[in-house]
Structure formats: structure tokens, C-alpha cells
Amino acid sequence: MVSVSAAITYRNCIRTGYPFMEAILSMLPFVDEYLVNDGGSDDGTRESTRRLAETFPDKIVVYDMLDYPSSKWDCVSEQYNKMIEDAAGDWIFQGDADEVIHEDDHEPFRYILNHLSPSVDVLEHPRREIKAWRRLSSGRPYHPARTARNISHLHQRWPGYGGDEFLDDTGWIKHPRKIKCDVMVWHLYVVFPGNNLEKRKNDAMYIAPGDKYRVEIYERYKDREGKEYPDRKIADPIPNLPSLVRGLIGWGKYRVREELFDPDWLEEITGLSYC
């Protein structure tokens, strides 16, 4: 039976509307450890991360490696590569703060990893973006390479590849060492309109400073005031959403739910034990 580590790094997710808690918890029943780095949040994200780690002390390991805007991409690479170096699992899943895995995919995912050919080192996942809770993105899904065997010289290089590709000392890991799997990654980037202004400012000013396009976005948005969006009922949400995500439908703005710290509630909503 293989073991699995997951790793994620983020900053100020509450302000910018990244559902980081749901992202972690959607994988927590499946992985043997989750390595989490907060890059210096000042909006309550760090405190929520610490509290979640106290709720699941046998699963979550918290790092505090700070992000620096002047060298953001190199810094993110450093953070991920430190966690990859520390990961104890046979496989590593690279999480994002706005992506979740469906609970029905946990057992199939584990089965895939336990039965893969030794020659396969990387899995690509289909990724679907959720559009305002009512529809999925159209066209063929994007396939990020989010799962990798914990091999020698495995690393991430965000300046060149944006974090969706694992590399080894030869560069990109290519086919046939890299294959597609059927385990869906659900992308929740734009589902909270009340956080979208802060998200755009953050992405332009912080995630890629120096990039002309993103700097132009920041110049357009930096002095705007956020609009209030009330929570509202959604009549026909997308069917078969992950259980953790369904509690977010219709929210105008992202906030951390108290239930996310309750192991009994989580066991009930996912059907899996966290012991």
C-alpha cells in the first residue's frame, strides 16, 4: 500500500476568496500527511491554518516560509521544494488553494496509485472550472500534472511553469513517464464575487510583479472599492459537486466555516473517518 503526501502554499486566502480550507479538507481523508505553508497572511488565514492543524495534528504539518513580492515565483518554488524534500509519502499531490477533489474519487485515486507501473512517475488530472455555481467551463478540460512519485531530484520551478508541472534533474517529466488519470480537480477560482476585486489586485500586485499584463490589471483596480454581494439561494447548482463545496453555494463572499474544525461533522459530510 503506497503512502501519499500533499503540499500547498498560500497567502491571505480569506481576503482574496480562495477556499483554502475546503481545498485541504477535500484531500485530507485520502492523504497520509498534508504539508501546509502560509506565506505571511495578515487576514486570519494563518490563524485558521493553525487551528485546522490543531484539529488534525496527526495529518497536517504547518510551515511558515514567508513570501516576498519582489521574488514571488522563486520564493514559491523554494517553499514547495522544501516541502517536497520533507515529504514522507511515496507520492506527492501538489494542491492549490482553490481546487478540491471529490470524495467519491478518494478510493479510485488510491487504487490507481497502488496499481501503477513502476515506470510512471507523474499523473495529470482533468481540471474543470466552476462558473458561478451554475455551469462548468466549456471545452476540453485542462490537465495539470499535480501528482508525482517521490523520486530523486523531484522539484517545482514556478518561474518557468507556473507550478502545474513537476520536474526532475533532466527537466520536464514527459510521456511515457507521465500519463493522464480520471480523477477530476474541481477549480473554484471565480465563485465568490465579493472577493474578486481583492483577488485581481492580489494576482496583479503580488503573484507576478513585473509581468506587464498583471501590472496593468493592478493599475486599473488598485483604487477601486469592493462591492457588497449578499448571500443568495442558487436555484439549479451544478449536480454532483463535492460535499464540502456544496456548503459554499450562493455565498457572496468567502468566509471560514466553523464546521470545518469539527471532525465529527466532517466525518458525516464526507463519509470517511479522520482517525
C-alpha positions in Angstrom: 0.0 0.0 0.0 1.5 3.3 -1.1 1.6 6.4 1.1 0.6 9.9 -0.1 1.8 13.3 0.9 0.1 16.6 -0.2 1.6 20.1 -0.2 0.1 23.5 -0.5 1.3 27.1 -0.1 -0.8 30.2 0.0 -1.3 33.7 1.5 -4.3 35.8 2.5 -6.9 33.4 1.2 -9.8 34.8 3.2 -9.4 38.3 1.8 -9.0 37.1 -1.8 -11.6 34.4 -1.7 -9.6 31.2 -2.1 -11.4 28.3 -0.4 -8.2 27.0 1.1 -9.8 25.1 4.0 -12.1 23.2 1.7 -9.1 22.5 -0.6 -7.1 20.9 2.2 -10.0 19.0 3.7 -11.1 17.6 0.4 -7.8 15.7 0.3 -7.3 15.1 4.0 -9.1 11.7 4.2 -7.0 10.4 1.3 -3.5 11.5 2.2 -1.2 10.3 4.9 0.1 13.8 5.6 -0.6 17.3 4.4 2.2 19.9 4.4 0.8 23.4 4.5 2.8 26.7 4.2 1.3 30.1 5.0 3.4 32.7 3.3 2.7 35.5 5.7 -1.0 36.1 5.8 -2.5 39.0 7.8 -6.2 38.4 7.2 -6.8 35.4 9.5 -5.7 32.8 7.1 -2.7 31.9 9.2 -4.7 31.6 12.3 -7.3 29.4 10.6 -4.5 27.2 9.2 -3.0 26.7 12.7 -6.4 25.9 14.2 -7.1 23.3 11.5 -3.7 21.7 12.2 -4.6 21.5 15.9 -7.9 19.8 14.9 -6.0 17.2 12.9 -2.5 17.1 14.5 -1.7 13.6 13.0 -2.3 14.8 9.5 -1.3 18.4 9.0 2.2 19.9 9.3 2.4 23.7 9.1 5.3 25.7 7.7 5.9 29.5 7.9 8.1 30.3 5.0 7.4 33.9 4.0 6.6 35.1 0.5 8.3 38.3 -0.8 6.6 40.2 -3.6 9.9 41.1 -5.3 10.8 37.5 -5.8 7.4 35.8 -5.6 7.8 33.0 -8.1 11.3 32.0 -7.0 10.1 32.1 -3.4 7.1 29.8 -4.1 9.5 27.3 -5.7 11.6 27.4 -2.6 8.6 26.7 -0.4 7.3 23.8 -2.5 10.7 22.3 -2.9 11.3 22.4 0.9 8.0 20.5 1.4 8.8 18.0 -1.4 12.2 17.4 0.3 10.4 16.8 3.7 7.5 14.7 2.3 7.4 11.2 3.6 4.9 9.8 1.1 5.6 7.5 -1.9 3.6 10.0 -3.9 3.1 13.8 -3.6 0.0 15.7 -4.6 0.5 19.5 -5.2 -2.6 21.3 -4.1 -3.9 24.7 -4.9 -5.9 26.9 -2.6 -8.9 27.0 -4.9 -9.1 23.3 -6.0 -10.9 20.3 -4.5 -11.1 16.6 -5.1 -14.5 14.9 -4.9 -14.9 12.4 -2.0 -16.1 9.7 -4.5 -12.6 9.9 -6.1 -10.6 9.1 -3.0 -10.7 5.3 -3.3 -10.3 5.2 -7.1 -7.3 7.6 -6.7 -5.7 5.3 -4.1 -6.3 2.3 -6.3 -4.7 4.0 -9.3 -1.6 4.8 -7.3 -1.3 1.3 -5.9 -1.5 -0.3 -9.3 0.6 2.0 -11.5 3.5 0.7 -13.5 6.9 1.5 -11.8 7.8 3.3 -15.0 5.1 6.0 -14.4 6.2 9.0 -12.2 3.6 11.7 -12.9 -0.2 11.8 -13.2 -2.1 14.5 -15.0 -5.7 15.3 -13.8 -8.6 16.7 -15.7 -9.5 20.1 -14.3 -12.9 21.7 -14.6 -13.5 25.3 -13.6 -16.8 26.0 -11.8 -18.5 29.1 -13.2 -20.6 30.9 -10.6 -22.1 27.6 -9.3 -24.3 27.1 -12.3 -22.1 25.8 -15.0 -18.7 24.2 -15.7 -16.2 25.7 -18.1 -16.7 24.7 -21.7 -14.3 22.8 -24.0 -11.8 20.2 -23.1 -10.5 20.2 -19.5 -7.0 21.4 -18.8 -4.7 18.6 -17.4 -2.3 19.8 -14.7 0.4 17.4 -13.6 -0.4 17.5 -9.9 0.6 14.1 -8.6 4.2 12.8 -8.8 6.1 9.8 -7.4 8.6 10.9 -4.7 11.6 10.3 -6.8 15.2 11.7 -6.6 15.6 15.3 -7.7 11.8 15.9 -8.0 11.1 19.7 -7.8 8.9 22.5 -8.8 10.0 25.6 -10.8 7.3 28.2 -10.7 9.0 31.0 -12.7 9.1 28.7 -15.8 6.0 26.6 -15.5 3.6 28.2 -13.0 3.6 25.2 -10.7 1.5 22.8 -12.7 4.5 20.6 -13.8 6.8 18.6 -11.7 10.4 18.4 -12.9 13.4 16.2 -12.3 17.1 16.9 -13.0 16.5 16.3 -16.7 13.7 18.9 -16.9 10.1 18.2 -17.8 8.9 14.7 -17.0 7.3 13.6 -20.2 5.4 10.6 -21.6 5.5 7.7 -21.1 6.7 8.6 -17.5 3.7 11.0 -17.4 0.2 9.8 -18.0 -3.4 11.0 -17.6 -5.8 9.8 -14.9 -9.5 10.2 -14.5 -9.5 11.8 -11.0 -11.1 15.3 -11.5 -9.7 18.5 -10.0 -12.5 21.0 -9.4 -11.4 24.6 -9.8 -13.2 27.3 -7.7 -11.4 30.4 -8.9 -14.4 32.8 -9.6 -17.3 31.6 -7.4 -17.1 34.4 -4.8 -17.9 37.7 -6.5 -17.4 39.6 -3.2 -13.7 38.6 -3.2 -13.0 39.1 -6.9 -11.7 42.7 -6.6 -9.2 41.7 -3.9 -8.2 38.6 -5.9 -7.5 40.6 -9.0 -5.4 43.2 -7.0 -3.5 40.4 -5.3 -2.8 38.5 -8.5 -1.6 41.6 -10.3 0.4 43.2 -7.5 1.7 40.1 -5.7 1.6 36.9 -7.6 3.6 38.1 -10.7 5.1 41.6 -10.1 6.9 42.8 -13.2 4.6 41.0 -15.6 3.3 43.7 -17.8 -0.2 42.3 -18.2 -0.8 41.8 -14.5 0.7 45.2 -13.6 -1.8 46.8 -16.0 -4.6 44.9 -14.2 -3.4 46.3 -10.9 -3.3 49.8 -12.2 -6.9 49.5 -13.2 -8.1 48.0 -10.0 -5.8 49.3 -7.2 -8.1 52.3 -6.1 -11.4 50.6 -6.6 -13.7 49.9 -3.7 -15.2 46.5 -3.2 -18.9 45.9 -3.8 -21.0 44.0 -1.3 -22.7 40.9 -2.6 -25.4 39.3 -0.4 -25.6 35.6 0.0 -28.4 34.2 -2.2 -30.0 30.9 -3.0 -28.9 29.3 -6.2 -31.9 27.5 -7.8 -30.1 25.0 -10.0 -26.5 24.4 -8.9 -24.2 22.0 -10.7 -25.1 18.5 -9.8 -22.6 16.1 -8.1 -20.4 18.8 -6.6 -18.0 17.7 -3.8 -19.8 17.7 -0.4 -17.5 20.3 1.1 -18.2 22.7 -1.8 -22.0 22.5 -1.6 -22.0 24.5 1.6 -20.5 27.4 -0.3 -23.2 27.7 -3.0 -24.6 31.2 -3.2 -22.1 32.9 -0.9 -21.4 36.4 -1.9 -18.0 36.4 -0.1 -15.8 33.7 1.2 -15.5 33.1 4.9 -14.3 30.3 7.0 -17.0 28.0 8.4 -16.9 26.8 12.0 -17.9 23.3 10.9 -14.5 22.9 9.1 -12.9 22.5 12.5 -15.3 19.8 13.7 -14.1 16.2 12.9 -17.5 14.7 13.7 -19.2 17.0 11.1 -16.5 16.3 8.6 -16.8 12.6 9.0 -20.6 12.9 8.5 -20.3 15.1 5.4 -17.6 13.0 3.7 -18.4 9.6 5.0 -14.8 9.0 5.9 -13.0 8.7 9.2 -10.3 11.1 10.1 -8.9 9.0 12.9 
